[in-house]
Amino acid sequence: MKKVLLTGASGFIGSRWLEIDTGSCEIIPCSLQQTPIAAIDFAGIDTIIHLAGIAHRMEPTPDELYFEVNHVLTIALAKAAQQQGVKHFIFMSTIKVYGEVAPAQIITVDTPCEPDDAYGRSKWKAEQDLLALQAANFRIAIIRTPIVYGPRVKGNLHRIMGLAKKRLPLPFANIQNQRSMVFVDNLIALIQQIVSVQAQGIFLPSDQHPISTTKLVSLIREELGMKPNLFSLPSPARQVLQRLKPALYIRLFDSLLLDNTSSNERLHFSPPFATEYGIKEMVKSYKLELSG
């Protein structure tokens, strides 16, 4: 059984892993906020799964903070682990390293990286410096995630669920976009496979099929025990939204597609859970939050 040091264990992905883990490996949770890197005991550790970091924030965040946490801390941890004999390092990155891509473009591991914000640039810099450390006895795996959803999700999906529960007609009918997302349990299963085979390289996780905004909101309302109650936003209103709130427009109306074929083939992996199940679990958790 592999012995794994897990940073970010109290975060969205890490806490879910500890909740559903069935003993696939021996997990040693590690808080980098509480434990200096110099104090970490790497003895016997086969793999480090580095989930800790600062995710993209809507509120103003200094660029320096993104780089201090996502880049500097990551490289310091990797160097310490390598020096003390750890053989495998898994880094949780993001598709934001690609920057804003055209709606018709399908992202692959070979798509050029052109990050356009501090979050994406900090992760991209960490990726580059990690790969510079890679050696025969120190394997690097990088996971570039799209939106991750599931129980206790925060951010935009939490806001969409809050909007969906209001029982108001919503302007999300007939949106023909396709967006790749990954259910947190599918992401964890992929990481477990990477650990199992000690894989290296760049991986793109996503559910088996993309989903449209219309389908997403409809499924959320279905799990809330509601009818979809959606209407189409008139074209002039869409144009106004696109001009005034371009980032929001992109998330709601544009497509974002990942091709995870190469990642799955290299790992002999297939996402075990359907998107419908993932959304059901997400909404179930949200309803518990509301009742709590």
C-alpha positions in Angstrom: 0.0 0.0 0.0 1.4 3.4 -1.0 2.0 5.9 1.7 0.7 9.3 0.6 1.3 12.8 2.1 -1.8 14.9 1.3 -1.6 18.7 1.5 -4.8 20.7 1.5 -6.6 17.9 3.3 -9.1 20.4 4.8 -10.0 21.9 1.4 -12.9 20.9 -1.0 -11.1 18.1 -2.7 -9.0 16.9 0.2 -11.8 16.7 2.7 -13.9 14.8 0.2 -11.1 12.3 -0.3 -10.8 11.7 3.4 -14.6 11.2 3.6 -14.9 8.6 0.8 -11.5 6.9 1.0 -11.8 3.1 1.2 -8.1 2.5 2.0 -6.7 2.6 -1.4 -3.5 4.1 0.2 -2.3 5.2 3.5 -3.0 8.9 3.7 -1.0 11.3 5.9 -2.8 14.7 6.0 -0.5 17.7 6.2 -1.4 21.4 6.7 1.2 23.7 5.3 -0.4 26.5 7.3 0.4 24.7 10.5 3.5 22.7 9.7 6.7 24.4 8.2 8.1 22.4 5.3 11.3 21.9 7.3 9.3 20.1 10.0 7.6 17.6 7.7 8.6 14.0 8.1 9.0 12.5 4.6 10.3 9.1 5.8 8.5 6.3 4.0 6.4 8.6 1.9 5.9 7.2 -1.7 3.9 10.1 -3.1 3.0 13.7 -2.3 -0.4 14.9 -3.5 -0.2 18.7 -3.4 -3.7 20.1 -3.3 -2.9 23.1 -1.1 -3.0 26.5 -2.9 -5.0 29.6 -3.6 -7.8 29.1 -6.1 -9.1 31.8 -8.5 -10.8 34.4 -6.4 -13.5 36.9 -7.5 -12.4 39.4 -4.8 -9.2 41.4 -5.3 -6.2 39.4 -4.4 -2.6 40.6 -4.7 -0.7 38.8 -7.5 2.2 38.2 -5.1 0.0 36.1 -2.9 -0.9 33.8 -5.8 2.8 33.3 -6.6 3.9 32.9 -3.0 1.4 30.1 -2.3 0.9 28.5 -5.7 4.5 28.7 -7.0 7.1 29.4 -4.2 5.5 27.1 -1.6 5.0 24.3 -4.2 8.6 24.3 -5.3 10.0 24.5 -1.8 7.9 21.4 -0.9 8.9 19.5 -4.0 12.6 20.2 -3.4 12.5 19.1 0.2 10.6 16.0 -0.8 13.1 15.1 -3.5 16.1 15.7 -1.2 14.6 13.3 1.3 13.9 10.5 -1.2 10.2 10.9 -2.1 9.8 9.4 -5.6 6.5 10.9 -6.8 4.9 14.3 -6.7 1.4 15.1 -7.9 0.5 18.8 -8.4 -3.1 20.1 -8.7 -3.0 22.7 -11.4 -5.8 24.2 -13.5 -6.9 24.8 -17.1 -6.5 28.5 -16.4 -2.9 27.9 -17.5 -4.3 27.9 -21.0 -5.9 31.4 -20.6 -9.1 32.2 -22.3 -9.5 29.9 -25.3 -11.9 30.3 -28.2 -15.3 28.7 -27.6 -14.8 26.3 -30.5 -11.4 25.2 -29.4 -11.0 21.8 -27.8 -8.3 21.8 -25.1 -5.7 19.0 -25.1 -2.5 18.5 -23.1 -0.7 20.0 -26.2 -2.7 23.2 -26.4 -0.2 26.1 -25.9 -0.3 27.6 -22.4 -1.0 31.4 -22.4 -2.3 32.2 -18.9 -3.8 35.7 -18.7 -4.3 36.2 -14.9 -2.1 35.8 -11.8 -3.8 32.6 -10.8 -3.1 30.9 -14.1 0.4 32.4 -14.3 1.3 31.2 -10.8 0.2 27.7 -11.5 2.0 27.7 -14.9 5.2 28.9 -13.3 4.9 26.1 -10.7 4.4 23.5 -13.4 7.5 24.7 -15.3 9.7 24.6 -12.3 8.4 21.2 -11.1 9.2 19.7 -14.5 12.7 21.1 -14.3 13.1 19.0 -11.1 11.9 15.8 -12.7 14.4 13.0 -12.8 14.4 9.2 -13.0 13.8 8.9 -9.3 11.4 11.9 -9.0 8.4 11.6 -11.1 6.1 14.6 -11.6 2.3 14.4 -12.4 0.4 17.5 -13.2 -3.4 17.6 -13.2 -5.1 20.5 -15.0 -8.6 20.7 -13.7 -11.7 22.4 -15.2 -14.5 23.3 -12.8 -14.6 20.7 -10.0 -18.1 20.2 -8.5 -19.6 18.0 -5.8 -20.6 18.1 -2.1 -19.7 21.4 -0.3 -18.7 23.1 -3.5 -18.3 26.9 -3.3 -18.0 29.7 -5.9 -20.1 30.0 -9.0 -21.8 26.6 -8.7 -22.9 27.4 -5.2 -24.3 30.7 -6.4 -26.2 29.0 -9.2 -27.8 26.6 -6.7 -28.8 29.6 -4.6 -30.4 31.2 -7.7 -32.1 27.9 -8.7 -33.8 27.5 -5.4 -35.6 30.9 -5.6 -38.4 29.5 -7.8 -38.1 32.4 -10.2 -38.1 31.9 -14.0 -34.4 31.8 -15.0 -33.0 32.9 -18.4 -31.1 29.7 -19.2 -33.3 27.9 -21.7 -32.0 26.7 -25.1 -28.3 27.4 -24.3 -26.4 25.1 -26.7 -23.0 25.3 -25.1 -20.9 22.4 -23.9 -18.7 22.7 -20.8 -16.3 20.1 -19.5 -16.5 19.7 -15.7 -15.3 17.0 -13.3 -17.2 15.5 -10.4 -14.9 15.6 -7.4 -15.2 11.8 -6.9 -14.1 11.2 -10.5 -11.1 13.5 -9.9 -10.2 11.6 -6.8 -10.5 8.3 -8.7 -8.1 9.6 -11.3 -5.6 10.8 -8.7 -5.8 7.4 -7.0 -5.0 5.7 -10.4 -2.0 8.1 -10.8 -0.8 7.1 -7.4 -1.3 3.4 -8.1 0.8 3.3 -11.3 3.2 6.1 -10.2 2.3 7.9 -13.4 4.1 11.1 -14.6 3.1 13.7 -17.2 0.2 16.1 -17.7 -3.4 14.9 -17.2 -6.8 16.5 -18.0 -9.6 15.2 -15.8 -13.3 15.6 -16.8 -16.5 13.7 -16.6 -17.4 11.3 -19.5 -19.5 13.9 -21.3 -19.7 17.8 -21.2 -22.9 19.5 -20.1 -24.8 22.6 -21.2 -25.8 25.4 -18.8 -29.4 24.5 -19.6 -29.0 20.9 -18.6 -27.0 21.9 -15.5 -29.6 24.2 -14.1 -32.4 21.8 -15.1 -30.7 19.0 -13.2 -30.1 21.2 -10.1 -33.8 22.2 -10.0 -34.9 18.6 -10.5 -32.9 17.5 -7.5 -34.4 20.5 -5.6 -37.8 19.0 -6.4 -38.6 21.8 -8.9 -39.6 22.1 -12.5 -36.9 23.7 -14.8 -39.0 26.9 -15.3 -36.5 28.4 -17.8 -36.8 30.9 -20.6 -34.5 32.0 -23.4 -32.7 35.3 -22.9 -33.4 37.5 -26.0 -30.5 38.1 -28.3 -30.3 41.9 -27.5 -30.1 41.1 -23.8 -27.4 38.6 -24.4 -25.4 41.2 -26.3 -25.7 43.6 -23.5 -24.6 41.0 -21.0 -21.7 40.1 -23.2 -20.6 43.7 -23.4 -21.1 44.6 -19.7 -20.2 41.3 -18.0 -17.9 39.4 -20.4 -16.6 36.9 -17.8 -20.1 36.0 -16.7 -21.3 35.7 -20.3 -18.4 33.3 -21.1 -19.2 31.0 -18.1 -23.0 30.9 -18.9 -23.1 30.8 -22.7 -19.7 29.8 -24.2 -18.4 26.3 -24.5 -15.2 24.9 -22.8 -14.2 21.5 -23.9 -11.4 19.2 -22.8 -10.2 16.2 -24.6 -9.3 13.8 -21.9 -8.8 10.8 -24.2 -5.0 10.8 -23.9 -5.1 11.1 -20.1 -7.6 8.2 -19.7 -5.8 6.0 -22.2 -2.4 6.5 -20.5 -3.9 5.6 -17.1 -6.2 2.9 -18.4 -8.9 4.9 -16.6 -12.6 5.7 -17.1 -14.5 8.1 -14.9 -16.6 5.9 -12.7 -19.5 8.3 -12.0 -22.0 9.9 -14.3 -22.5 13.7 -14.2 -26.1 13.3 -13.2 -25.0 11.4 -10.1 -22.4 14.0 -9.3 -25.0 16.8 -9.5 -27.4 14.8 -7.3 -24.7 14.5 -4.6 -23.8 18.2 -4.9 -27.4 19.3 -4.5 -28.0 16.8 -1.7 -25.1 18.4 0.2 -26.5 21.9 -0.5 -29.9 20.9 0.9 -28.3 19.7 4.1 -26.4 23.0 4.3 -29.7 24.9 4.0 -31.4 22.8 6.6 -28.4 23.0 9.0 
